[in-house]
Amino acid sequence: MKIIPLKEGNYSVNKQKEFRLLHTVADPTGELKMAVQPFLVITDKDYILLDTGLAGQVNGKPLIHECLSQAGVAPEQITKVLISHLHKDHIEGIGEFDGKTLKPHFPNAKVYLQQREYEFALEQTNNLSYNTALIAQIPTLKVAWLNADKGQIGDDIFFEVTGGHSLFHQVFWIKNQTQVAFYGADNLPQQYYLKHQVAYKSNTDGKRALELRQRWQKSGSTEHWTILLYHDMEQPLIHLGA
């Protein structure tokens, strides 16, 4: 298994949920600061993308395509896209509009998405965390709708609907005989969240998210998980129990 962080950049985020690229981490805006970095996991069978980042272009390419290009991977090689939740910084890189049509950024990939998360997100027309125009077009892609609270995708991918950060937020484990990669998305977005045991009010259920992190830290230390940190500006991967 090979894990490649696809860092789109470090951003400041204001109350209007607008993401502004930081040129230095120490930018004195007083706004929330975070990285945006999807992950590419390459297994014997698949090229797996965990969330898709923000919209935007760089060097004439979609932002996520440029990140993949730097890793030596073409968008057509992606076989599975696993979506944790539908906040815009996790989903906008799924495609771009050509007129009224959503053009997929990963034409050969199947997108794995919780149907309950999708139905909830469609209703969030006044919630600045969601790009509902894009979300409404997701069914035009190759979507595998997940409905169970937990389950398995193929032989090596496991998912669980946890709630916490958002109502139907889900997390993923990718496993082989020697390694476990865990993606807690926005329930565990930064290493800081393990060091400081806080129930954050920005979550739908901060207490639930805290309890999940405590459980994952214990299990991950015993089973030597590699943790993928979507919003950590300095440390995209950490290894528990090493």
RODO-2510 file (C-alpha; in nm, 4 decimals, decimal comma):
residues 242
     n   res          X          Y          Z
     1     m     0,0000     0,0000     0,0000
     2     k     0,1273     0,3455    -0,0927
     3     i    -0,0250     0,6596     0,0624
     4     i     0,0281     0,9960    -0,1091
     5     p    -0,1025     1,3232     0,0413
     6     l    -0,2340     1,5506    -0,2344
     7     k    -0,1903     1,8862    -0,0653
     8     e    -0,3801     2,1642    -0,2383
     9     g    -0,2458     2,4279    -0,0015
    10     n    -0,2878     2,5968     0,3345
    11     y    -0,5941     2,8180     0,3646
    12     s    -0,7609     3,0672     0,5939
    13     v    -1,1373     3,0287     0,6289
    14     n    -1,3724     3,3100     0,7282
    15     k    -1,7251     3,2984     0,8693
    16     q    -1,8676     3,2930     0,5169
    17     k    -1,6797     2,9650     0,4583
    18     e    -1,4585     3,1286     0,1978
    19     f    -1,1190     2,9620     0,1555
    20     r    -0,8225     3,1918     0,0911
    21     l    -0,4852     3,0447     0,0044
    22     l    -0,2116     3,1329     0,2513
    23     h     0,1323     3,2158     0,1224
    24     t     0,2733     3,1695     0,4709
    25     v     0,1308     2,9665     0,7570
    26     a     0,1794     3,2671     0,9873
    27     d    -0,0629     3,4872     0,7904
    28     p    -0,2020     3,7330     1,0504
    29     t    -0,5686     3,7268     0,9530
    30     g    -0,7072     3,5840     1,2773
    31     e    -0,9176     3,3422     1,0747
    32     l    -0,9256     2,9649     1,1027
    33     k    -0,6281     2,8092     0,9245
    34     m    -0,6093     2,4621     0,7766
    35     a    -0,4613     2,2540     0,4992
    36     v    -0,6781     2,0963     0,2325
    37     q    -0,5266     1,7639     0,1264
    38     p    -0,7085     1,4687    -0,0228
    39     f    -0,5226     1,1384    -0,0158
    40     l    -0,4321     0,8901    -0,2854
    41     v    -0,3976     0,5310    -0,1669
    42     i    -0,2540     0,2848    -0,4169
    43     t    -0,3186    -0,0826    -0,3498
    44     d    -0,2629    -0,3970    -0,5524
    45     k    -0,6110    -0,3515    -0,7026
    46     d    -0,7008     0,0172    -0,6951
    47     y    -0,6069     0,3806    -0,7111
    48     i    -0,8259     0,5171    -0,4322
    49     l    -0,8961     0,8869    -0,3741
    50     l    -1,0161     0,9922    -0,0286
    51     d    -1,2237     1,3096    -0,0743
    52     t    -1,1539     1,5507    -0,3595
    53     g    -1,0608     1,8934    -0,2250
    54     l    -1,1674     2,2356    -0,3444
    55     a    -1,2614     2,3734    -0,6826
    56     g    -1,0097     2,5885    -0,8681
    57     q    -0,7351     2,5590    -1,1245
    58     v    -0,3581     2,5836    -1,1301
    59     n    -0,1326     2,5679    -1,4366
    60     g    -0,4460     2,5356    -1,6507
    61     k    -0,5563     2,2176    -1,4716
    62     p    -0,8170     2,1437    -1,2048
    63     l    -0,6454     2,1765    -0,8686
    64     i    -0,6817     1,8064    -0,7844
    65     h    -0,5449     1,7094    -1,1283
    66     e    -0,2347     1,9199    -1,0686
    67     c    -0,1812     1,7437    -0,7351
    68     l    -0,2172     1,4045    -0,9019
    69     s     0,0200     1,5095    -1,1801
    70     q     0,2855     1,5974    -0,9228
    71     a     0,2443     1,2431    -0,7882
    72     g     0,2861     1,0979    -1,1387
    73     v    -0,0759     0,9781    -1,1598
    74     a    -0,3363     1,0540    -1,4285
    75     p    -0,7010     1,1249    -1,3355
    76     e    -0,8065     0,8308    -1,5528
    77     q    -0,6146     0,5941    -1,3254
    78     i    -0,8401     0,6648    -1,0255
    79     t    -1,0726     0,3671    -0,9754
    80     k    -1,2526     0,4567    -0,6514
    81     v    -1,3427     0,7881    -0,4872
    82     l    -1,4451     0,7597    -0,1211
    83     i    -1,6432     1,0570     0,0145
    84     s    -1,6532     1,1238     0,3887
    85     h    -1,9120     1,4041     0,3767
    86     l    -2,0280     1,6770     0,1428
    87     h    -1,8841     1,9993     0,2815
    88     k    -1,7481     2,1911    -0,0141
    89     d    -1,3799     2,1596     0,0789
    90     h    -1,4182     1,7812     0,0553
    91     i    -1,6305     1,7496    -0,2614
    92     e    -1,5744     2,0405    -0,5029
    93     g    -1,2870     1,8605    -0,6762
    94     i    -1,5228     1,5833    -0,7930
    95     g    -1,5884     1,7656    -1,1210
    96     e    -1,6575     2,0947    -1,2927
    97     f    -1,9495     2,2389    -1,4842
    98     d    -1,9484     2,2443    -1,8625
    99     g    -2,2561     2,4598    -1,9077
   100     k    -2,5177     2,2850    -1,6937
   101     t    -2,3447     1,9466    -1,7102
   102     l    -2,1115     1,8260    -1,4362
   103     k    -1,7988     1,6920    -1,6036
   104     p    -1,6309     1,4296    -1,3819
   105     h    -1,2672     1,4827    -1,2928
   106     f    -1,2199     1,1045    -1,2566
   107     p    -1,4049     0,9512    -1,5530
   108     n    -1,3185     0,5883    -1,4774
   109     a    -1,3859     0,6002    -1,1028
   110     k    -1,6839     0,4848    -0,9010
   111     v    -1,7843     0,7334    -0,6298
   112     y    -1,8794     0,5824    -0,2928
   113     l    -2,1168     0,8103    -0,1018
   114     q    -2,3656     0,7785     0,1826
   115     q    -2,7146     0,8321     0,0419
   116     r    -2,8355     0,9840     0,3703
   117     e    -2,5512     1,2368     0,3595
   118     y    -2,6502     1,3273     0,0042
   119     e    -3,0187     1,3711     0,0888
   120     f    -2,9333     1,5847     0,3917
   121     a    -2,6868     1,7992     0,1943
   122     l    -2,9459     1,8728    -0,0756
   123     e    -3,1578     2,0484     0,1857
   124     q    -2,8757     2,2793     0,2977
   125     t    -2,9470     2,5570     0,0477
   126     n    -2,8711     2,8319     0,3005
   127     n    -2,5710     2,6591     0,4607
   128     l    -2,2455     2,8139     0,3378
   129     s    -2,0544     2,4905     0,4012
   130     y    -2,2300     2,3240     0,1051
   131     n    -2,2148     2,3781    -0,2709
   132     t    -2,5678     2,2556    -0,3362
   133     a    -2,5586     2,3299    -0,7111
   134     l    -2,2725     2,0831    -0,7499
   135     i    -2,4188     1,8333    -0,5025
   136     a    -2,7449     1,8198    -0,6967
   137     q    -2,5539     1,6901    -1,0020
   138     i    -2,3622     1,4138    -0,8247
   139     p    -2,6127     1,1418    -0,9342
   140     t    -2,4993     1,2030    -1,2945
   141     l    -2,1624     1,0500    -1,1983
   142     k    -2,0859     0,6809    -1,1433
   143     v    -2,2147     0,6645    -0,7871
   144     a    -2,2280     0,3596    -0,5613
   145     w    -2,4792     0,4593    -0,2946
   146     l    -2,3986     0,3382     0,0557
   147     n    -2,6936     0,2922     0,2911
   148     a    -2,5625     0,0774     0,5755
   149     d    -2,4179     0,2176     0,8973
   150     k    -2,1035     0,0132     0,8363
   151     g    -1,9788    -0,2258     0,5745
   152     q    -1,7088    -0,3319     0,3324
   153     i    -1,6117    -0,2280    -0,0205
   154     g    -1,4255    -0,5085    -0,1910
   155     d    -1,1709    -0,7004     0,0124
   156     d    -0,9743    -0,4190     0,1714
   157     i    -1,1932    -0,1089     0,2294
   158     f    -1,4171    -0,0723     0,5338
   159     f    -1,6520     0,2167     0,6153
   160     e    -1,8582     0,3318     0,9120
   161     v    -2,1115     0,6123     0,9505
   162     t    -2,0046     0,7865     1,2685
   163     g    -2,1760     1,1237     1,2772
   164     g    -1,9843     1,3697     1,4907
   165     h    -1,8620     1,6414     1,2577
   166     s    -2,1694     1,6197     1,0350
   167     l    -2,4911     1,4216     1,0652
   168     f    -2,3944     1,1316     0,8354
   169     h    -2,0174     1,1720     0,8316
   170     q    -1,8385     0,8456     0,7487
   171     v    -1,4833     0,7206     0,7947
   172     f    -1,2735     0,4610     0,6147
   173     w    -1,0123     0,1959     0,6821
   174     i    -0,7984     0,0517     0,4016
   175     k    -0,6215    -0,2662     0,5065
   176     n    -0,3764    -0,5209     0,3797
   177     q    -0,1820    -0,7926     0,5580
   178     t     0,0740    -0,5531     0,7041
   179     q    -0,0843    -0,2060     0,7186
   180     v    -0,4003    -0,0230     0,8238
   181     a    -0,4649     0,3234     0,6810
   182     f    -0,7381     0,5116     0,8670
   183     y    -0,9160     0,8209     0,7377
   184     g    -1,1258     0,9953     1,0029
   185     a    -1,1820     1,3017     0,7809
   186     d    -1,3182     1,5937     0,9865
   187     n    -1,3692     1,3917     1,3019
   188     l    -0,9896     1,3631     1,3135
   189     p    -0,8561     1,6303     1,0765
   190     q    -0,5364     1,7330     1,2589
   191     q    -0,2874     1,5775     1,4995
   192     y    -0,3798     1,8565     1,7436
   193     y    -0,7171     1,6871     1,7975
   194     l    -0,5471     1,3867     1,9580
   195     k    -0,3269     1,5982     2,1818
   196     h    -0,6102     1,8224     2,3041
   197     q    -0,9220     1,6305     2,4048
   198     v    -1,1919     1,8873     2,3286
   199     a    -1,5569     1,8538     2,2201
   200     y    -1,5657     2,1187     1,9483
   201     k    -1,8862     2,3223     1,9157
   202     s    -1,8337     2,3534     1,5393
   203     n    -1,9304     1,9862     1,5053
   204     t    -2,2878     1,8627     1,4846
   205     d    -2,2114     1,6446     1,7879
   206     g    -1,8796     1,7477     1,9407
   207     k    -1,9053     1,5023     2,2290
   208     r    -1,9564     1,2138     1,9879
   209     a    -1,6560     1,3220     1,7797
   210     l    -1,4411     1,3391     2,0939
   211     e    -1,5475     0,9914     2,2039
   212     l    -1,4651     0,8567     1,8573
   213     r    -1,1169     1,0083     1,8647
   214     q    -1,0472     0,8538     2,2042
   215     r    -1,1584     0,5137     2,0789
   216     w    -0,9548     0,5437     1,7577
   217     q    -0,6433     0,6519     1,9434
   218     k    -0,6623     0,3426     2,1617
   219     s    -0,7356     0,1009     1,8748
   220     g    -0,4875     0,2679     1,6427
   221     s    -0,2068     0,2458     1,8953
   222     t    -0,2728    -0,1251     1,9474
   223     e    -0,3090    -0,2051     1,5771
   224     h    -0,0431     0,0398     1,4487
   225     w    -0,2668     0,2489     1,2255
   226     t    -0,1431     0,5098     0,9802
   227     i    -0,3708     0,8119     1,0301
   228     l    -0,4508     1,0387     0,7339
   229     l    -0,5018     1,4006     0,8447
   230     y    -0,6951     1,6036     0,5858
   231     h    -0,6524     1,9488     0,7443
   232     d    -0,3117     1,9264     0,9160
   233     m    -0,0796     2,1938     0,7758
   234     e     0,2437     2,0257     0,8870
   235     q     0,1888     1,6510     0,9335
   236     p    -0,0415     1,4782     0,6838
   237     l     0,0373     1,1275     0,8142
   238     i     0,1047     0,9974     1,1626
   239     h     0,1734     0,6431     1,2761
   240     l     0,0189     0,5258     1,6015
   241     g     0,1856     0,2633     1,8142
   242     a     0,5104     0,2906     1,6205
***
